[in-house]
Amino acid sequence: MRDSRYLASVIKQFKYYKSLGDKTFEQLNFDELNKEFAQDANSISIIIKHLVGNMLSRWTNFLTEDGEKEWRQRDLEFEATFTSKEELNVNWNKGWFCLFEALESLKVSDLERIIYIRNHGHTVIEAVNRQLMHYGYHVGQIVFIGKLIRGVQWQSLSIPKGQSKSYNEKKFSKEKTRKHFTDDL
Protein backbone atom coordinates (compact mmCIF):
# COMPACT_ATOMS: atom_id res chain seq x y z
CA MET A 1 0.00 0.00 0.00
CA ARG A 2 2.75 2.46 0.97
CA ASP A 3 4.55 1.92 -2.35
CA SER A 4 1.39 2.57 -4.36
CA ARG A 5 1.06 5.89 -2.51
CA TYR A 6 4.65 6.65 -3.54
CA LEU A 7 3.82 6.13 -7.22
CA ALA A 8 0.69 8.30 -7.00
CA SER A 9 2.61 11.01 -5.14
CA VAL A 10 5.56 11.09 -7.52
CA ILE A 11 3.25 11.28 -10.55
CA LYS A 12 1.48 14.26 -8.96
CA GLN A 13 4.85 15.88 -8.24
CA PHE A 14 6.00 15.49 -11.85
CA LYS A 15 2.66 16.93 -13.02
CA TYR A 16 3.21 19.89 -10.71
CA TYR A 17 6.64 20.59 -12.22
CA LYS A 18 5.20 20.31 -15.72
CA SER A 19 2.46 22.79 -14.78
CA LEU A 20 5.06 25.30 -13.54
CA GLY A 21 6.78 25.10 -16.92
CA ASP A 22 3.45 25.38 -18.75
CA LYS A 23 2.45 28.46 -16.75
CA THR A 24 5.82 30.07 -17.43
CA PHE A 25 5.57 29.45 -21.19
CA GLU A 26 2.11 31.06 -21.22
CA GLN A 27 3.66 34.30 -19.97
CA LEU A 28 6.44 34.47 -22.57
CA ASN A 29 6.71 34.89 -26.31
CA PHE A 30 9.11 32.92 -28.50
CA ASP A 31 11.85 35.57 -28.43
CA GLU A 32 11.70 35.66 -24.64
CA LEU A 33 11.92 31.85 -24.48
CA ASN A 34 15.18 32.13 -26.44
CA LYS A 35 16.71 34.95 -24.37
CA GLU A 36 20.18 34.23 -22.98
CA PHE A 37 21.46 36.43 -20.18
CA ALA A 38 25.15 35.66 -20.68
CA GLN A 39 27.41 33.89 -23.12
CA ASP A 40 27.04 30.13 -22.70
CA ALA A 41 24.00 30.63 -20.46
CA ASN A 42 21.03 28.48 -21.36
CA SER A 43 17.80 30.04 -22.53
CA ILE A 44 14.49 28.53 -21.50
CA SER A 45 14.29 27.05 -24.99
CA ILE A 46 17.61 25.25 -24.57
CA ILE A 47 16.70 24.00 -21.09
CA ILE A 48 13.50 22.58 -22.58
CA LYS A 49 15.42 20.90 -25.38
CA HIS A 50 17.75 19.32 -22.80
CA LEU A 51 14.85 18.17 -20.60
CA VAL A 52 13.06 16.61 -23.57
CA GLY A 53 16.22 14.79 -24.66
CA ASN A 54 16.71 13.52 -21.14
CA MET A 55 13.08 12.45 -20.76
CA LEU A 56 12.99 10.56 -24.04
CA SER A 57 16.26 8.83 -23.23
CA ARG A 58 15.45 7.96 -19.62
CA TRP A 59 11.82 6.92 -19.96
CA THR A 60 11.77 5.08 -23.30
CA ASN A 61 11.85 1.35 -22.43
CA PHE A 62 12.53 2.45 -18.85
CA LEU A 63 12.64 -1.02 -17.29
CA THR A 64 14.50 -2.82 -20.07
CA GLU A 65 17.16 -0.49 -21.55
CA ASP A 66 19.87 1.74 -20.17
CA GLY A 67 18.51 5.24 -19.56
CA GLU A 68 21.28 6.81 -21.65
CA LYS A 69 20.30 5.70 -25.13
CA GLU A 70 22.83 5.35 -27.94
CA TRP A 71 20.65 7.56 -30.15
CA ARG A 72 20.66 10.46 -27.70
CA GLN A 73 22.90 13.35 -28.77
CA ARG A 74 23.11 15.26 -25.49
CA ASP A 75 25.56 17.91 -26.71
CA LEU A 76 23.11 18.94 -29.45
CA GLU A 77 20.48 19.59 -26.78
CA PHE A 78 22.39 22.76 -25.92
CA GLU A 79 22.03 24.27 -29.40
CA ALA A 80 19.02 26.48 -30.11
CA THR A 81 17.04 24.90 -32.93
CA PHE A 82 13.35 25.41 -32.13
CA THR A 83 11.78 27.60 -34.81
CA SER A 84 8.52 28.45 -33.03
CA LYS A 85 6.81 28.40 -29.66
CA GLU A 86 4.46 25.75 -31.04
CA GLU A 87 7.38 23.46 -31.92
CA LEU A 88 8.83 23.99 -28.46
CA ASN A 89 5.50 23.10 -26.82
CA VAL A 90 5.04 20.00 -28.98
CA ASN A 91 8.48 18.74 -27.92
CA TRP A 92 7.93 19.67 -24.25
CA ASN A 93 4.68 17.68 -24.23
CA LYS A 94 6.29 14.76 -26.07
CA GLY A 95 8.91 14.42 -23.33
CA TRP A 96 6.33 14.57 -20.55
CA PHE A 97 4.07 12.10 -22.35
CA CYS A 98 6.95 9.61 -22.49
CA LEU A 99 7.62 10.11 -18.77
CA PHE A 100 3.98 9.73 -17.68
CA GLU A 101 3.42 6.71 -19.92
CA ALA A 102 6.38 4.97 -18.27
CA LEU A 103 5.47 5.98 -14.72
CA GLU A 104 1.81 5.07 -15.05
CA SER A 105 2.73 1.60 -16.31
CA LEU A 106 4.82 0.81 -13.21
CA LYS A 107 3.62 -1.67 -10.64
CA VAL A 108 4.57 -1.70 -6.97
CA SER A 109 6.54 -4.87 -7.68
CA ASP A 110 8.76 -2.88 -10.10
CA LEU A 111 10.00 -0.41 -7.50
CA GLU A 112 12.94 -2.49 -6.26
CA ARG A 113 13.99 -3.66 -9.73
CA ILE A 114 17.41 -2.55 -10.88
CA ILE A 115 17.61 -0.34 -13.95
CA TYR A 116 20.68 1.32 -15.42
CA ILE A 117 21.65 4.85 -16.32
CA ARG A 118 25.04 4.99 -18.04
CA ASN A 119 25.70 1.46 -16.80
CA HIS A 120 25.14 2.49 -13.17
CA GLY A 121 22.51 0.43 -11.36
CA HIS A 122 19.60 2.14 -9.59
CA THR A 123 16.46 0.77 -8.03
CA VAL A 124 13.43 2.10 -9.86
CA ILE A 125 12.71 4.31 -6.83
CA GLU A 126 16.25 5.74 -6.97
CA ALA A 127 15.98 6.36 -10.72
CA VAL A 128 12.58 8.05 -10.37
CA ASN A 129 13.85 10.23 -7.52
CA ARG A 130 16.96 11.13 -9.53
CA GLN A 131 14.83 12.35 -12.43
CA LEU A 132 12.35 14.13 -10.15
CA MET A 133 15.20 16.18 -8.67
CA HIS A 134 16.81 16.78 -12.06
CA TYR A 135 13.58 18.06 -13.58
CA GLY A 136 12.73 20.13 -10.51
CA TYR A 137 16.17 21.76 -10.79
CA HIS A 138 15.65 22.69 -14.43
CA VAL A 139 12.02 23.74 -14.07
CA GLY A 140 13.19 26.04 -11.27
CA GLN A 141 15.64 27.57 -13.73
CA ILE A 142 12.87 28.00 -16.30
CA VAL A 143 10.62 29.77 -13.78
CA PHE A 144 13.46 31.97 -12.53
CA ILE A 145 14.45 33.05 -16.05
CA GLY A 146 10.80 33.69 -16.88
CA LYS A 147 10.48 35.86 -13.79
CA LEU A 148 13.62 37.80 -14.74
CA ILE A 149 12.27 38.41 -18.22
CA ARG A 150 8.77 39.49 -17.16
CA GLY A 151 9.83 41.57 -14.16
CA VAL A 152 6.89 43.32 -12.54
CA GLN A 153 4.52 41.79 -15.14
CA TRP A 154 5.32 38.29 -13.85
CA GLN A 155 2.27 36.42 -12.61
CA SER A 156 3.39 34.52 -9.53
CA LEU A 157 3.19 30.73 -9.60
CA SER A 158 3.24 30.44 -5.82
CA ILE A 159 2.40 32.73 -2.92
CA PRO A 160 3.06 36.29 -4.14
CA LYS A 161 5.35 38.50 -2.09
CA GLY A 162 3.57 40.16 0.80
CA GLN A 163 0.66 37.70 0.77
CA SER A 164 2.00 34.92 3.02
CA LYS A 165 -0.03 36.01 6.05
CA SER A 166 -3.37 36.04 4.23
CA TYR A 167 -2.52 32.78 2.45
CA ASN A 168 -1.73 31.07 5.75
CA GLU A 169 -4.83 32.49 7.43
CA LYS A 170 -6.95 30.98 4.66
CA LYS A 171 -5.20 27.60 4.97
CA PHE A 172 -5.44 27.48 8.77
CA SER A 173 -9.13 28.45 8.72
CA LYS A 174 -9.92 25.04 7.20
CA GLU A 175 -10.06 21.61 8.80
CA LYS A 176 -6.91 19.50 8.71
CA THR A 177 -6.88 17.09 5.80
CA ARG A 178 -4.58 14.46 4.32
CA LYS A 179 -3.98 15.15 0.64
CA HIS A 180 -1.26 16.06 -1.80
CA PHE A 181 -0.41 19.76 -1.78
CA THR A 182 -1.10 19.98 -5.52
CA ASP A 183 -4.75 18.97 -5.05
CA ASP A 184 -5.67 22.62 -4.36
CA LEU A 185 -3.81 24.07 -7.35
KOLFI-852663 format. One record per residue: x, y, z of N, C-alpha, C in turn; residue in one letter; residue number from 1. Coordinates in nm, 2 decimals. Each point is the difference from the previous one (the first is absolute). Layout:
N
     n.px     n.py     n.pz    ca.px    ca.py    ca.pz     c.px     c.py     c.pz   residu   num
        X        Y        Z        X        Y        Z        X        Y        Z        A   NUM
...
//
This chain:
185
     n.px     n.py     n.pz    ca.px    ca.py    ca.pz     c.px     c.py     c.pz   residu   num
     0.08    -0.12     0.00    -0.08     0.12     0.00     0.09     0.13     0.00        M     1
     0.10     0.00     0.09     0.09     0.12     0.01     0.06     0.03    -0.14        R     2
     0.05    -0.11    -0.07     0.07     0.02    -0.12    -0.10     0.05    -0.11        D     3
    -0.13    -0.04     0.00    -0.09     0.06    -0.10    -0.03     0.15     0.03        S     4
     0.01     0.04     0.13    -0.01     0.14     0.03     0.12     0.08    -0.05        R     5
     0.12    -0.07     0.00     0.12     0.06    -0.05    -0.02     0.03    -0.15        Y     6
    -0.05    -0.10    -0.08    -0.02     0.02    -0.14    -0.10     0.11    -0.03        L     7
    -0.11     0.01     0.07    -0.10     0.10    -0.02     0.06     0.14     0.03        A     8
     0.07     0.00     0.11     0.06     0.13     0.05     0.10     0.05    -0.10        S     9
     0.09    -0.09    -0.05     0.11     0.05    -0.09    -0.06     0.04    -0.14        V    10
    -0.11    -0.06    -0.04    -0.06     0.04    -0.13    -0.06     0.14     0.02        I    11
    -0.07     0.02     0.12    -0.05     0.14     0.02     0.11     0.10     0.01        K    12
     0.11    -0.04     0.06     0.11     0.10     0.01     0.06     0.03    -0.14        Q    13
     0.02    -0.10    -0.09     0.04     0.03    -0.13    -0.10     0.09    -0.08        F    14
    -0.13    -0.03     0.02    -0.10     0.08    -0.06     0.00     0.15     0.05        K    15
     0.04     0.01     0.12     0.01     0.14     0.06     0.12     0.07    -0.07        Y    16
     0.11    -0.06    -0.01     0.11     0.06    -0.07    -0.03     0.03    -0.15        Y    17
    -0.07    -0.09    -0.06    -0.04     0.03    -0.14    -0.09     0.12     0.00        K    18
    -0.09     0.01     0.09    -0.09     0.12     0.00     0.07     0.13     0.03        S    19
     0.11     0.00     0.08     0.08     0.12     0.02     0.06     0.04    -0.14        L    20
     0.05    -0.09    -0.07     0.06     0.03    -0.13    -0.11     0.05    -0.10        G    21
    -0.11    -0.06     0.00    -0.12     0.04    -0.09    -0.04     0.14     0.04        D    22
    -0.01     0.03     0.12    -0.04     0.14     0.04     0.10     0.10    -0.02        K    23
     0.13    -0.04     0.00     0.10     0.10    -0.04     0.00     0.02    -0.15        T    24
    -0.02    -0.10    -0.08     0.00     0.01    -0.15    -0.12     0.10    -0.04        F    25
    -0.11    -0.02     0.07    -0.12     0.09    -0.03     0.03     0.14     0.01        E    26
     0.10     0.04     0.09     0.03     0.14     0.02     0.10     0.06    -0.09        Q    27
     0.06    -0.09    -0.09     0.11     0.05    -0.08    -0.02    -0.03    -0.14        L    28
     0.06     0.09    -0.09    -0.01    -0.02    -0.14     0.13    -0.08    -0.04        N    29
     0.00    -0.03    -0.13     0.11    -0.09    -0.05     0.14     0.07     0.02        F    30
     0.01     0.13    -0.03     0.13     0.07     0.02     0.04    -0.01     0.14        D    31
    -0.09     0.02     0.09     0.03     0.00     0.15     0.04    -0.14     0.04        E    32
    -0.06    -0.11    -0.06     0.04    -0.13     0.03     0.14    -0.04    -0.05        L    33
     0.05     0.08    -0.09     0.14    -0.02    -0.05     0.10     0.10     0.05        N    34
    -0.04     0.08     0.10     0.09     0.10     0.05     0.11    -0.06     0.09        K    35
     0.12     0.04    -0.03     0.12    -0.05     0.08     0.05     0.12     0.07        E    36
     0.03    -0.01     0.13     0.05     0.11     0.08     0.15     0.02     0.00        F    37
     0.07    -0.10    -0.04     0.14     0.01    -0.01     0.05    -0.11    -0.10        A    38
     0.12     0.02    -0.05     0.06    -0.09    -0.09     0.01    -0.14     0.06        Q    39
    -0.04    -0.10    -0.07    -0.01    -0.14     0.05    -0.10    -0.02     0.11        D    40
    -0.09     0.10     0.02    -0.11    -0.03     0.09    -0.11    -0.06    -0.08        A    41
    -0.08    -0.08     0.07    -0.11    -0.07    -0.08    -0.12     0.08     0.01        N    42
    -0.07     0.01    -0.12    -0.13     0.06     0.00    -0.10    -0.10     0.04        S    43
    -0.12     0.05     0.03    -0.11    -0.10     0.03    -0.02    -0.10    -0.11        I    44
     0.01     0.04    -0.12    -0.01    -0.09    -0.12     0.10    -0.11     0.00        S    45
     0.13     0.04     0.04     0.10    -0.11     0.00    -0.02    -0.09     0.12        I    46
    -0.04     0.06     0.11    -0.03    -0.09     0.12    -0.11    -0.10    -0.03        I    47
    -0.10     0.05    -0.08    -0.11    -0.09    -0.04     0.05    -0.11    -0.09        I    48
     0.09     0.04    -0.09     0.05    -0.10    -0.10     0.08    -0.11     0.08        K    49
     0.08     0.05     0.10     0.07    -0.10     0.08    -0.09    -0.09     0.08        H    50
    -0.10     0.06     0.06    -0.10    -0.08     0.08    -0.06    -0.11    -0.09        L    51
    -0.05     0.04    -0.12    -0.06    -0.09    -0.09     0.09    -0.11    -0.04        V    52
     0.12     0.03    -0.03     0.10    -0.10    -0.04     0.02    -0.10     0.12        G    53
     0.01     0.06     0.12     0.02    -0.09     0.12    -0.12    -0.09     0.02        N    54
    -0.12     0.06    -0.01    -0.12    -0.08     0.02    -0.02    -0.11    -0.10        M    55
     0.02     0.03    -0.12    -0.01    -0.10    -0.10     0.10    -0.11     0.02        L    56
     0.12     0.03     0.03     0.11    -0.10     0.03    -0.03    -0.08     0.12        S    57
    -0.04     0.07     0.11    -0.01    -0.07     0.13    -0.13    -0.09     0.00        R    58
    -0.11     0.05    -0.06    -0.13    -0.07     0.02    -0.04    -0.09    -0.11        W    59
     0.07     0.00    -0.11    -0.03    -0.09    -0.11     0.05    -0.14     0.04        T    60
    -0.08    -0.10     0.00     0.03    -0.13     0.05     0.08     0.00     0.13        N    61
    -0.06     0.07     0.09     0.05     0.03     0.14     0.05    -0.12     0.07        F    62
    -0.07    -0.10     0.00     0.03    -0.12     0.08     0.10    -0.10    -0.07        L    63
     0.02     0.02    -0.13     0.07    -0.10    -0.08     0.13     0.05    -0.07        T    64
     0.02     0.13    -0.01     0.12     0.05    -0.07     0.06     0.10     0.09        E    65
     0.13     0.02    -0.02     0.08     0.10     0.07    -0.07     0.14    -0.02        D    66
    -0.01     0.08     0.10    -0.06     0.13    -0.02     0.08     0.10    -0.08        G    67
     0.12    -0.02    -0.03     0.08     0.08    -0.09     0.00    -0.07    -0.14        E    68
    -0.09     0.03    -0.09    -0.01    -0.07    -0.12     0.11     0.04    -0.10        K    69
     0.04    -0.10    -0.08     0.10     0.03    -0.10    -0.04     0.10    -0.10        E    70
    -0.13     0.02    -0.03    -0.05     0.10    -0.10     0.00     0.14     0.06        W    71
     0.01     0.01     0.13     0.00     0.14     0.06     0.12     0.07    -0.04        R    72
    -0.01     0.13    -0.04     0.11     0.08    -0.03    -0.01     0.12     0.10        Q    73
     0.05    -0.02     0.12    -0.02     0.10     0.11     0.06     0.13    -0.03        R    74
     0.12     0.00    -0.06     0.07     0.13    -0.03    -0.09     0.09    -0.09        D    75
    -0.07    -0.06    -0.09    -0.09     0.07    -0.10    -0.12     0.06     0.08        L    76
    -0.03    -0.05     0.11    -0.11     0.06     0.08     0.03     0.14     0.05        E    77
     0.12     0.04    -0.01     0.04     0.14     0.05     0.02     0.09    -0.12        F    78
    -0.06    -0.03    -0.11     0.00     0.09    -0.12    -0.14     0.04    -0.03        E    79
    -0.02     0.13    -0.02    -0.14     0.05    -0.02    -0.04    -0.04    -0.14        A    80
    -0.11    -0.08    -0.01    -0.05    -0.04    -0.13    -0.15     0.01    -0.02        T    81
    -0.07     0.03     0.11    -0.14     0.01    -0.01    -0.03     0.12    -0.09        F    82
    -0.10    -0.01    -0.09    -0.03     0.11    -0.09    -0.13     0.07     0.04        T    83
    -0.07    -0.05     0.09    -0.13     0.06     0.05    -0.03    -0.04     0.14        S    84
    -0.09     0.08     0.06    -0.05    -0.04     0.13    -0.08    -0.13    -0.01        K    85
    -0.07    -0.01    -0.10    -0.08    -0.12    -0.02     0.09    -0.13    -0.01        E    86
     0.11     0.01    -0.07     0.09    -0.11    -0.01     0.06    -0.04     0.14        E    87
     0.03     0.11     0.07     0.05    -0.02     0.13    -0.10    -0.07     0.09        L    88
    -0.12     0.04     0.00    -0.11    -0.06     0.08    -0.03    -0.14    -0.04        N    89
     0.01    -0.03    -0.13    -0.03    -0.14    -0.05     0.11    -0.09     0.06        V    90
     0.13     0.04     0.00     0.11    -0.08     0.05    -0.01    -0.01     0.15        N    91
    -0.03     0.11     0.07    -0.02     0.00     0.15    -0.10    -0.11     0.03        W    92
    -0.12     0.00    -0.06    -0.10    -0.09     0.03     0.04    -0.14    -0.04        N    93
     0.07    -0.02    -0.11     0.05    -0.13    -0.04     0.09    -0.07     0.11        K    94
     0.09     0.08     0.06     0.08    -0.05     0.11    -0.08    -0.04     0.12        G    95
    -0.09     0.09     0.04    -0.09    -0.03     0.12    -0.09    -0.12    -0.03        W    96
    -0.05    -0.02    -0.12    -0.08    -0.11    -0.04     0.08    -0.13     0.02        F    97
     0.12     0.00    -0.04     0.08    -0.12     0.01     0.02    -0.03     0.15        C    98
     0.03     0.10     0.08     0.02    -0.02     0.14    -0.12    -0.06     0.07        L    99
    -0.12     0.07    -0.03    -0.12    -0.05     0.07    -0.05    -0.14    -0.05        F   100
     0.03    -0.03    -0.12    -0.04    -0.13    -0.05     0.08    -0.11     0.07        E   101
     0.13     0.03     0.02     0.09    -0.09     0.07    -0.04    -0.01     0.15        A   102
    -0.02     0.11     0.07    -0.03     0.00     0.14    -0.14    -0.07     0.03        L   103
    -0.10     0.03    -0.09    -0.13    -0.05     0.03    -0.01    -0.15    -0.03        E   104
     0.10    -0.06    -0.07     0.00    -0.14    -0.03     0.07    -0.08     0.11        S   105
     0.07     0.07     0.09     0.07    -0.07     0.11    -0.09    -0.06     0.10        L   106
     0.04    -0.12     0.05    -0.07    -0.07     0.11     0.09     0.01     0.12        K   107
    -0.07    -0.01     0.12     0.08     0.00     0.12     0.11    -0.10     0.00        V   108
    -0.02    -0.11    -0.06     0.10    -0.11    -0.01     0.13     0.05    -0.08        S   109
    -0.02     0.10    -0.08     0.12     0.05    -0.08     0.09     0.09     0.08        D   110
    -0.04     0.05     0.11     0.07     0.11     0.07     0.14    -0.04     0.05        L   111
     0.02    -0.12     0.03     0.13    -0.05     0.04     0.09    -0.06    -0.11        E   112
    -0.06    -0.01    -0.12     0.08    -0.05    -0.11     0.12     0.09    -0.03        R   113
     0.10    -0.05    -0.05     0.12     0.08    -0.04    -0.01     0.04    -0.14        I   114
     0.02     0.12    -0.03     0.01     0.06    -0.14     0.13     0.07     0.00        I   115
     0.05     0.03    -0.12     0.13     0.06    -0.02    -0.01     0.14    -0.07        Y   116
     0.08     0.09     0.04     0.02     0.13    -0.06     0.16     0.01    -0.02        I   117
     0.04     0.00    -0.12     0.14     0.00    -0.03     0.08    -0.12     0.07        R   118
    -0.07    -0.11    -0.01     0.06    -0.12     0.06     0.01    -0.01     0.15        N   119
    -0.07     0.10     0.07     0.00     0.01     0.14    -0.13    -0.05     0.05        H   120
     0.00    -0.10     0.09    -0.13    -0.06     0.04    -0.07     0.09     0.10        G   121
    -0.13     0.01    -0.01    -0.09     0.07     0.09    -0.12    -0.08     0.02        H   122
    -0.06     0.00     0.12    -0.13    -0.05     0.02    -0.09     0.09    -0.08        T   123
    -0.12    -0.05    -0.04    -0.10     0.09    -0.07    -0.03     0.12     0.09        V   124
    -0.01    -0.01     0.13    -0.03     0.11     0.09     0.12     0.10    -0.01        I   125
     0.12    -0.05     0.00     0.11     0.09    -0.01     0.01     0.08    -0.13        E   126
    -0.03    -0.07    -0.11     0.00     0.06    -0.13    -0.11     0.10    -0.01        A   127
    -0.12    -0.03     0.05    -0.11     0.10    -0.01     0.03     0.12     0.08        V   128
     0.06    -0.02     0.12     0.04     0.11     0.09     0.10     0.09    -0.07        N   129
     0.10    -0.07    -0.06     0.11     0.07    -0.07    -0.06     0.10    -0.11        R   130
    -0.10    -0.06    -0.08    -0.06     0.08    -0.10    -0.09     0.11     0.06        Q   131
    -0.07    -0.03     0.10    -0.08     0.10     0.07     0.08     0.12     0.04        L   132
     0.11    -0.02     0.06     0.09     0.11     0.04     0.06     0.07    -0.12        M   133
     0.04    -0.07    -0.10     0.06     0.06    -0.12    -0.10     0.09    -0.06        H   134
    -0.12    -0.05    -0.02    -0.10     0.09    -0.07    -0.05     0.11     0.09        Y   135
     0.00    -0.02     0.13    -0.04     0.11     0.09     0.11     0.11    -0.01        G   136
     0.12    -0.04    -0.01     0.12     0.10    -0.01    -0.02     0.08    -0.12        Y   137
    -0.02    -0.06    -0.12    -0.01     0.07    -0.12    -0.13     0.08    -0.01        H   138
    -0.11    -0.05     0.05    -0.13     0.07    -0.01     0.02     0.13     0.09        V   139
     0.07    -0.01     0.11     0.03     0.11     0.08     0.08     0.11    -0.08        G   140
     0.09    -0.05    -0.08     0.07     0.10    -0.08    -0.09     0.06    -0.10        Q   141
    -0.09    -0.07    -0.06    -0.09     0.05    -0.10    -0.09     0.11     0.06        I   142
    -0.05    -0.03     0.12    -0.09     0.10     0.07     0.08     0.12     0.04        V   143
     0.12    -0.02     0.05     0.09     0.12     0.04     0.03     0.09    -0.12        F   144
     0.04    -0.06    -0.11     0.02     0.07    -0.12    -0.12     0.08    -0.05        I   145
    -0.11    -0.07     0.00    -0.13     0.06    -0.04    -0.03     0.12     0.09        G   146
     0.02    -0.01     0.13    -0.02     0.11     0.09     0.09     0.11    -0.03        K   147
     0.13    -0.03    -0.03     0.09     0.11    -0.03    -0.04     0.08    -0.13        L   148
    -0.05    -0.08    -0.10    -0.04     0.06    -0.12    -0.13     0.09     0.02        I   149
    -0.10    -0.05     0.07    -0.12     0.07     0.01     0.00     0.11     0.11        R   150
     0.09    -0.01     0.09     0.01     0.11     0.10    -0.13     0.02     0.08        G   151
    -0.04     0.12     0.01    -0.12     0.03     0.08    -0.13    -0.05    -0.07        V   152
     0.01    -0.04    -0.13    -0.12    -0.06    -0.06    -0.01    -0.15     0.02        Q   153
     0.10    -0.06     0.07    -0.01    -0.14     0.04    -0.12    -0.03     0.08        W   154
    -0.07    -0.11    -0.04    -0.11    -0.05     0.08     0.05    -0.11     0.08        Q   155
     0.00     0.02     0.13     0.06    -0.10     0.10    -0.06    -0.14    -0.02        S   156
     0.08    -0.10     0.02    -0.04    -0.14    -0.01    -0.01    -0.06     0.14        L   157
     0.03     0.08     0.10    -0.02    -0.05     0.14    -0.06     0.12     0.08        S   158
     0.04     0.01     0.12    -0.06     0.10     0.09     0.07     0.13    -0.04        I   159
    -0.07     0.10    -0.05     0.07     0.13    -0.03     0.06     0.07     0.12        P   160
     0.10     0.07    -0.03     0.06     0.08     0.11    -0.10     0.08     0.07        K   161
     0.02     0.00     0.14    -0.09     0.09     0.08    -0.14    -0.07     0.03        G   162
    -0.02    -0.12    -0.05    -0.13    -0.06     0.02     0.00    -0.13     0.08        Q   163
     0.12    -0.02     0.06     0.01    -0.13     0.08    -0.10     0.00     0.12        S   164
    -0.01     0.11     0.07    -0.09     0.00     0.11    -0.15    -0.03    -0.03        K   165
    -0.05     0.06    -0.11    -0.14    -0.03    -0.04    -0.01    -0.14    -0.05        S   166
     0.10    -0.04    -0.07     0.00    -0.14    -0.06    -0.01    -0.10     0.12        Y   167
     0.09     0.02     0.10     0.00    -0.09     0.12    -0.13     0.01     0.07        N   168
    -0.06     0.11     0.02    -0.12     0.02     0.07    -0.11    -0.08    -0.07        E   169
    -0.01     0.00    -0.13    -0.09    -0.07    -0.07     0.02    -0.15     0.02        K   170
     0.12    -0.05    -0.01     0.03    -0.14     0.02    -0.04    -0.05     0.14        K   171
     0.04     0.08     0.10    -0.02    -0.04     0.14    -0.15     0.02     0.04        F   172
    -0.08     0.06    -0.08    -0.14     0.02     0.03    -0.08    -0.13    -0.04        S   173
     0.06    -0.09    -0.07    -0.06    -0.13    -0.04     0.04    -0.11     0.09        K   174
    -0.08    -0.11    -0.01     0.02    -0.12     0.08     0.13    -0.06    -0.05        E   175
     0.07    -0.07     0.08     0.12    -0.08    -0.04    -0.05    -0.11    -0.09        K   176
     0.08    -0.02    -0.11    -0.03    -0.11    -0.09     0.13    -0.07    -0.04        T   177
    -0.01    -0.12    -0.05     0.11    -0.07    -0.06    -0.02    -0.01    -0.15        R   178
     0.09     0.08    -0.07    -0.01     0.00    -0.15     0.13     0.05    -0.05        K   179
     0.02    -0.02    -0.13     0.12     0.06    -0.06    -0.01     0.15    -0.02        H   180
     0.11     0.07     0.03    -0.01     0.15    -0.01    -0.05     0.05    -0.13        F   181
     0.02    -0.08    -0.11    -0.04     0.05    -0.13    -0.15    -0.02    -0.03        T   182
    -0.07    -0.06     0.09    -0.14    -0.02    -0.01    -0.08     0.13    -0.01        D   183
     0.05     0.10     0.07    -0.07     0.13     0.00     0.05     0.10    -0.11        D   184
     0.09    -0.04    -0.08     0.05     0.09    -0.11    -0.09     0.00    -0.12        L   185
//
